[in-house]
Amino acid sequence: MGQLDAPAVDPAAFRHVLGHFCSGVTIITALDGETPVGFACQSFASLSIDPPLVTFFVAKTSTTWPRIQPGAKFCVNVLADDQEQLCRGFAVSGADKFAGVDHKPAPVTGSPLLEGTLAYIDCTLEQVVDGGDHEIVIGRVQALDVAREDAGPLLFYRGKFGHPAQNA
C-alpha cells in the first residue's frame, strides 16, 4: 500500500481521537529464569481461530518485554473490573510487580497465571513484527479458560479505567 500525500498527524490529536476507542486491559506475564515478570497491556486482540493466534503490541522502550521474549512463552491475563489496582501495579516500571500478588503456573507454559482474573490465554511466541515505535507480538494459544463469570472486564477509555459511560 502506498502512502498518501497528507499532512503530518499531530501526536496529541492521534492520542485524543484513538482514546475514544474502548479497550480491555490485560497483564502479560512470563518467567525470566525463575523470576516472574509482567506488564500491563491494553493493546491485546484475538487474531486467528485456525490456527489459534492472539496479538498484542509492546513499546520498543519496554524494559519488561526483553525479559519475556527470549523464553518464547507468556500468559495473557484478562483483567476483571475490580482489578484496577493490580493493573496500576503492573504499569509501573522497575517495581516489584509481583509483591503480594497471588499467582500459579499456567497449565502449558508455566507462566504466572494471576489470581482473580476473568480469563487467561497461555501462549508460545509465534512471531514478532516491527510496528513503528512498537513491536507486534503474535502468540500461538496453547491453553485458555474463563476463570470468573461474576465480574465484567476492566476497560480503558479516554485515558481512564472504568465503563465508557462513566468517562463521558
Backbone as CSV, one residue per row, in Angstrom:
resi,resn,N_x,N_y,N_z,CA_x,CA_y,CA_z,C_x,C_y,C_z
1,MET,0.832,-1.183,0.000,0.000,0.000,0.000,0.869,1.236,0.000
2,GLY,0.471,2.208,-0.793,1.226,3.447,-0.872,0.824,4.425,0.207
3,GLN,1.678,5.390,0.392,1.424,6.424,1.384,0.772,7.616,0.689
4,LEU,-0.280,8.153,1.254,-0.946,9.324,0.702,-0.144,10.572,1.013
5,ASP,-0.258,11.564,0.161,0.358,12.856,0.444,-0.587,13.634,1.350
6,ALA,-0.498,13.372,2.618,-1.372,14.011,3.598,-0.514,14.767,4.601
7,PRO,-1.096,15.766,5.243,-0.331,16.482,6.272,0.015,15.538,7.427
8,ALA,1.081,15.852,8.119,1.503,15.043,9.266,0.392,15.015,10.317
9,VAL,0.245,13.890,10.959,-0.764,13.742,12.002,-0.157,14.201,13.327
10,ASP,-0.828,15.110,13.983,-0.387,15.620,15.278,-0.485,14.508,16.321
11,PRO,0.604,14.178,17.029,0.562,13.105,18.027,-0.497,13.303,19.113
12,ALA,-0.721,14.537,19.547,-1.741,14.791,20.573,-3.135,14.496,20.021
13,ALA,-3.386,14.870,18.774,-4.677,14.585,18.148,-4.850,13.085,17.955
14,PHE,-3.784,12.417,17.542,-3.813,10.959,17.364,-4.231,10.280,18.667
15,ARG,-3.564,10.653,19.759,-3.875,10.069,21.070,-5.307,10.389,21.492
16,HIS,-5.739,11.636,21.284,-7.092,12.051,21.676,-8.156,11.263,20.915
17,VAL,-8.029,11.193,19.609,-9.038,10.507,18.793,-9.056,9.015,19.103
18,LEU,-7.899,8.384,19.140,-7.865,6.942,19.396,-8.220,6.602,20.835
19,GLY,-8.148,7.578,21.729,-8.610,7.372,23.098,-10.101,7.136,23.189
20,HIS,-10.809,7.449,22.127,-12.250,7.209,22.084,-12.597,5.776,21.719
21,PHE,-11.587,4.966,21.521,-11.797,3.536,21.294,-11.591,2.833,22.630
22,CYS,-12.612,2.160,23.109,-12.552,1.459,24.390,-11.767,0.155,24.224
23,SER,-10.882,-0.131,25.156,-10.140,-1.390,25.096,-10.212,-2.099,26.444
24,GLY,-10.104,-3.397,26.388,-9.958,-4.178,27.598,-8.519,-4.066,28.068
25,VAL,-8.252,-4.561,29.267,-6.912,-4.464,29.830,-6.440,-5.844,30.234
26,THR,-5.187,-6.125,29.922,-4.570,-7.404,30.263,-3.255,-7.165,30.983
27,ILE,-2.748,-8.222,31.568,-1.376,-8.231,32.063,-0.693,-9.420,31.400
28,ILE,0.402,-9.134,30.713,1.199,-10.172,30.060,2.250,-10.615,31.070
29,THR,2.311,-11.927,31.351,3.256,-12.446,32.336,4.108,-13.559,31.731
30,ALA,5.260,-13.769,32.333,6.167,-14.835,31.914,7.175,-15.054,33.033
31,LEU,8.082,-15.976,32.788,9.187,-16.206,33.707,10.485,-15.806,33.024
32,ASP,11.311,-15.061,33.745,12.661,-14.742,33.322,13.549,-15.612,34.194
33,GLY,13.911,-16.800,33.682,14.527,-17.807,34.533,13.465,-18.326,35.480
34,GLU,13.639,-18.063,36.764,12.614,-18.432,37.750,11.895,-17.212,38.308
35,THR,12.236,-16.039,37.801,11.658,-14.795,38.296,10.429,-14.416,37.479
36,PRO,9.267,-14.225,38.134,8.085,-13.793,37.389,8.220,-12.331,36.951
37,VAL,7.817,-12.065,35.712,7.841,-10.713,35.159,6.520,-10.463,34.445
38,GLY,6.162,-9.193,34.282,4.927,-8.891,33.587,4.739,-7.405,33.384
39,PHE,3.785,-7.072,32.515,3.455,-5.676,32.259,1.990,-5.556,31.870
40,ALA,1.409,-4.388,32.172,0.027,-4.084,31.788,-0.013,-3.800,30.295
41,CYS,-1.082,-4.284,29.651,-1.188,-4.153,28.197,-2.651,-3.975,27.799
42,GLN,-2.954,-2.892,27.104,-4.328,-2.681,26.644,-4.459,-2.923,25.141
43,SER,-3.380,-3.290,24.482,-3.417,-3.484,23.031,-3.454,-4.963,22.663
44,PHE,-4.303,-5.712,23.300,-4.432,-7.149,23.068,-5.653,-7.421,22.187
45,ALA,-5.541,-8.432,21.313,-6.679,-8.823,20.474,-6.529,-10.268,20.015
46,SER,-7.658,-10.882,19.685,-7.598,-12.183,19.023,-7.196,-11.928,17.575
47,LEU,-6.490,-12.867,16.976,-6.001,-12.696,15.617,-6.542,-13.762,14.673
48,SER,-6.551,-15.018,15.122,-6.947,-16.110,14.238,-7.503,-17.256,15.067
49,ILE,-8.527,-17.914,14.533,-9.058,-19.118,15.187,-8.307,-20.351,14.702
50,ASP,-7.949,-20.370,13.408,-7.266,-21.535,12.833,-6.063,-21.078,12.025
51,PRO,-4.859,-21.124,12.594,-4.526,-21.621,13.926,-4.921,-20.603,14.996
52,PRO,-5.012,-21.048,16.252,-5.396,-20.127,17.331,-4.245,-19.164,17.664
53,LEU,-4.431,-17.893,17.265,-3.403,-16.879,17.482,-4.007,-15.650,18.146
54,VAL,-3.211,-15.008,18.989,-3.562,-13.728,19.592,-2.423,-12.756,19.311
55,THR,-2.683,-11.476,19.530,-1.656,-10.476,19.297,-1.721,-9.380,20.352
56,PHE,-0.595,-8.767,20.603,-0.539,-7.549,21.402,0.634,-6.726,20.909
57,PHE,0.640,-5.471,21.289,1.672,-4.550,20.845,2.424,-4.046,22.071
58,VAL,3.741,-4.020,21.969,4.559,-3.586,23.098,5.536,-2.516,22.625
59,ALA,5.659,-1.459,23.416,6.559,-0.353,23.070,7.997,-0.853,23.008
60,LYS,8.738,-0.344,22.044,10.144,-0.720,21.923,10.957,-0.226,23.118
61,THR,10.395,0.687,23.903,11.078,1.195,25.093,10.804,0.328,26.327
62,SER,9.986,-0.705,26.180,9.658,-1.569,27.320,10.916,-2.196,27.904
63,THR,10.998,-2.214,29.223,12.116,-2.895,29.888,11.733,-4.324,30.281
64,THR,10.438,-4.642,30.239,9.974,-5.987,30.613,9.954,-6.928,29.420
65,TRP,9.510,-6.473,28.251,9.420,-7.347,27.089,10.758,-8.031,26.768
66,PRO,11.897,-7.338,26.841,13.164,-8.021,26.570,13.460,-9.165,27.558
67,ARG,12.811,-9.164,28.701,12.974,-10.254,29.670,12.025,-11.418,29.360
68,ILE,10.942,-11.136,28.623,9.952,-12.157,28.276,10.284,-12.834,26.949
69,GLN,10.653,-12.055,25.961,10.825,-12.567,24.600,11.770,-13.768,24.485
70,PRO,12.929,-13.781,25.124,13.831,-14.930,24.937,13.233,-16.272,25.371
71,GLY,12.342,-16.270,26.351,11.719,-17.509,26.818,10.657,-18.033,25.874
72,ALA,10.166,-17.173,24.973,9.219,-17.536,23.909,7.905,-18.126,24.425
73,LYS,7.500,-17.727,25.623,6.202,-18.151,26.151,5.711,-17.108,27.137
74,PHE,4.375,-16.967,27.216,3.788,-15.956,28.077,2.329,-16.303,28.322
75,CYS,1.750,-15.641,29.325,0.332,-15.799,29.626,-0.327,-14.428,29.580
76,VAL,-1.450,-14.356,28.885,-2.255,-13.142,28.840,-3.323,-13.288,29.916
77,ASN,-3.302,-12.413,30.910,-4.268,-12.402,31.999,-5.282,-11.301,31.728
78,VAL,-6.533,-11.661,31.466,-7.585,-10.690,31.158,-8.153,-10.170,32.479
79,LEU,-8.046,-8.867,32.697,-8.405,-8.302,33.991,-9.897,-8.058,34.159
80,ALA,-10.350,-8.265,35.394,-11.737,-8.019,35.784,-11.886,-6.567,36.230
81,ASP,-13.134,-6.098,36.259,-13.403,-4.698,36.601,-13.007,-4.318,38.022
82,ASP,-12.710,-5.296,38.873,-12.268,-4.991,40.237,-10.741,-5.102,40.384
83,GLN,-10.003,-5.087,39.271,-8.547,-5.264,39.321,-7.761,-4.046,38.837
84,GLU,-8.328,-2.874,38.982,-7.629,-1.657,38.567,-6.306,-1.483,39.310
85,GLN,-6.303,-1.724,40.620,-5.066,-1.545,41.398,-3.989,-2.530,40.949
86,LEU,-4.390,-3.760,40.636,-3.439,-4.744,40.116,-2.834,-4.227,38.817
87,CYS,-3.662,-3.708,37.941,-3.190,-3.161,36.671,-2.206,-2.021,36.902
88,ARG,-2.557,-1.117,37.795,-1.671,0.025,38.081,-0.309,-0.453,38.596
89,GLY,-0.298,-1.519,39.390,0.962,-2.055,39.889,1.845,-2.603,38.780
90,PHE,1.234,-3.200,37.768,1.994,-3.764,36.656,2.336,-2.718,35.600
91,ALA,1.785,-1.516,35.712,2.084,-0.439,34.775,3.303,0.368,35.208
92,VAL,3.822,0.105,36.413,4.947,0.854,36.957,6.254,0.160,36.569
93,SER,7.146,0.910,35.972,8.438,0.365,35.564,9.367,0.231,36.764
94,GLY,10.062,-0.893,36.835,11.083,-1.090,37.850,10.595,-1.580,39.193
95,ALA,9.304,-1.566,39.443,8.773,-2.004,40.737,8.757,-3.529,40.814
96,ASP,8.680,-4.064,42.049,8.466,-5.500,42.229,6.982,-5.745,42.015
97,LYS,6.619,-6.004,40.790,5.219,-6.081,40.405,4.491,-7.272,41.018
98,PHE,5.205,-8.296,41.409,4.568,-9.493,41.952,4.500,-9.512,43.475
99,ALA,4.971,-8.444,44.140,4.914,-8.382,45.598,3.456,-8.439,46.049
100,GLY,3.103,-9.466,46.795,1.751,-9.616,47.316,0.716,-10.059,46.301
101,VAL,1.136,-10.459,45.109,0.207,-10.875,44.051,0.177,-12.401,43.986
102,ASP,-1.004,-12.972,44.240,-1.156,-14.413,44.169,-1.189,-14.871,42.713
103,HIS,-0.444,-15.929,42.443,-0.422,-16.489,41.088,-0.015,-17.954,41.164
104,LYS,-0.293,-18.657,40.074,0.100,-20.061,39.950,0.593,-20.257,38.525
105,PRO,1.238,-21.380,38.229,1.723,-21.605,36.870,0.580,-21.858,35.884
106,ALA,0.652,-21.235,34.724,-0.298,-21.535,33.653,-0.072,-22.984,33.222
107,PRO,-1.118,-23.643,32.711,-1.055,-25.090,32.505,-0.008,-25.602,31.525
108,VAL,0.317,-24.858,30.480,1.269,-25.361,29.489,2.636,-24.709,29.642
109,THR,2.669,-23.380,29.686,3.957,-22.677,29.689,4.547,-22.476,31.070
110,GLY,3.726,-22.572,32.102,4.210,-22.300,33.457,4.319,-20.823,33.771
111,SER,3.945,-19.959,32.828,3.967,-18.517,33.067,2.986,-18.184,34.183
112,PRO,3.217,-17.087,34.912,2.319,-16.735,36.007,0.885,-16.470,35.545
113,LEU,-0.036,-17.201,36.133,-1.464,-17.007,35.926,-1.954,-16.285,37.174
114,LEU,-2.384,-15.053,37.036,-2.739,-14.209,38.178,-4.099,-14.583,38.750
115,GLU,-4.183,-14.576,40.062,-5.421,-14.897,40.773,-6.470,-13.815,40.548
116,GLY,-7.714,-14.229,40.325,-8.829,-13.299,40.253,-9.105,-12.702,38.892
117,THR,-8.359,-13.111,37.857,-8.599,-12.561,36.528,-9.856,-13.168,35.906
118,LEU,-10.384,-12.509,34.886,-11.566,-13.023,34.186,-11.237,-14.280,33.393
119,ALA,-10.105,-14.256,32.715,-9.724,-15.357,31.833,-8.216,-15.325,31.644
120,TYR,-7.699,-16.405,31.062,-6.285,-16.424,30.715,-6.114,-17.088,29.358
121,ILE,-5.032,-16.711,28.687,-4.646,-17.309,27.416,-3.153,-17.612,27.535
122,ASP,-2.817,-18.891,27.576,-1.448,-19.375,27.742,-0.845,-19.577,26.353
123,CYS,0.277,-18.926,26.051,0.786,-18.869,24.676,2.274,-19.166,24.553
124,THR,2.637,-19.608,23.369,4.035,-19.638,22.955,4.217,-18.564,21.892
125,LEU,5.410,-18.023,21.825,5.695,-16.947,20.888,5.756,-17.484,19.465
126,GLU,4.945,-16.921,18.598,4.896,-17.325,17.193,5.774,-16.418,16.331
127,GLN,5.631,-15.091,16.532,6.341,-14.153,15.680,6.332,-12.766,16.314
128,VAL,7.372,-11.984,16.014,7.433,-10.572,16.391,7.691,-9.778,15.114
129,VAL,6.862,-8.753,14.875,6.939,-7.953,13.661,7.154,-6.497,14.052
130,ASP,7.947,-5.776,13.266,8.168,-4.364,13.517,6.869,-3.594,13.301
131,GLY,6.585,-2.675,14.219,5.386,-1.849,14.115,5.672,-0.413,14.496
132,GLY,6.631,0.219,13.856,6.957,1.609,14.175,7.633,1.699,15.525
133,ASP,7.036,2.442,16.466,7.638,2.561,17.792,7.221,1.415,18.720
134,HIS,6.516,0.424,18.160,6.109,-0.772,18.907,6.540,-2.030,18.158
135,GLU,6.483,-3.147,18.849,6.623,-4.447,18.219,5.261,-5.122,18.267
136,ILE,4.914,-5.818,17.203,3.672,-6.565,17.124,4.007,-8.008,17.482
137,VAL,3.463,-8.466,18.585,3.754,-9.812,19.087,2.583,-10.720,18.732
138,ILE,2.888,-11.862,18.148,1.873,-12.857,17.818,2.168,-14.107,18.640
139,GLY,1.158,-14.555,19.365,1.300,-15.743,20.202,0.384,-16.856,19.731
140,ARG,0.875,-18.086,19.805,0.050,-19.257,19.495,-0.567,-19.752,20.796
141,VAL,-1.874,-19.852,20.816,-2.596,-20.251,22.023,-2.371,-21.746,22.279
142,GLN,-1.933,-22.047,23.500,-1.704,-23.430,23.922,-2.793,-23.911,24.884
143,ALA,-3.335,-22.988,25.658,-4.411,-23.301,26.614,-5.107,-21.995,26.945
144,LEU,-6.382,-22.087,27.317,-7.122,-20.900,27.701,-8.355,-21.322,28.478
145,ASP,-8.859,-20.414,29.303,-10.062,-20.715,30.065,-10.611,-19.424,30.658
146,VAL,-11.893,-19.461,30.975,-12.552,-18.391,31.722,-12.428,-18.762,33.191
147,ALA,-11.952,-17.838,33.989,-11.752,-18.106,35.408,-12.886,-17.566,36.271
148,ARG,-13.551,-16.502,35.800,-14.625,-15.868,36.575,-15.786,-15.507,35.667
149,GLU,-16.963,-15.738,36.148,-18.176,-15.312,35.441,-18.903,-14.227,36.235
150,ASP,-18.366,-13.866,37.421,-19.059,-12.960,38.344,-18.649,-11.496,38.215
151,ALA,-17.880,-11.164,37.184,-17.401,-9.785,37.039,-17.361,-9.419,35.562
152,GLY,-17.278,-8.123,35.312,-17.103,-7.634,33.956,-15.633,-7.350,33.706
153,PRO,-15.301,-6.904,32.495,-13.912,-6.615,32.163,-13.464,-5.251,32.679
154,LEU,-12.182,-5.126,32.955,-11.593,-3.815,33.236,-11.406,-3.131,31.888
155,LEU,-11.982,-1.948,31.738,-11.928,-1.217,30.479,-11.099,0.046,30.623
156,PHE,-10.533,0.476,29.505,-9.774,1.718,29.449,-10.367,2.558,28.328
157,TYR,-10.803,3.791,28.671,-11.477,4.649,27.717,-11.160,6.106,28.021
158,ARG,-10.712,6.834,27.023,-10.390,8.254,27.166,-9.455,8.519,28.336
159,GLY,-8.449,7.649,28.470,-7.409,7.848,29.470,-7.758,7.430,30.875
160,LYS,-8.906,6.740,31.048,-9.334,6.354,32.386,-9.824,4.905,32.401
161,PHE,-9.780,4.314,33.570,-10.350,2.980,33.757,-11.831,3.099,34.039
162,GLY,-12.575,2.058,33.733,-13.977,2.014,34.072,-14.852,1.745,32.890
163,HIS,-16.096,2.117,33.000,-17.088,1.948,31.951,-17.123,3.204,31.097
164,PRO,-17.244,3.067,29.778,-17.240,4.259,28.926,-18.231,5.343,29.350
165,ALA,-19.423,4.982,29.799,-20.417,5.977,30.204,-19.935,6.783,31.409
166,GLN,-19.099,6.156,32.263,-18.562,6.859,33.434,-17.554,7.927,33.035
167,ASN,-16.924,7.763,31.861,-15.837,8.651,31.450,-16.279,9.692,30.423
168,ALA,-17.566,9.765,30.146,-18.040,10.689,29.108,-17.864,12.134,29.516
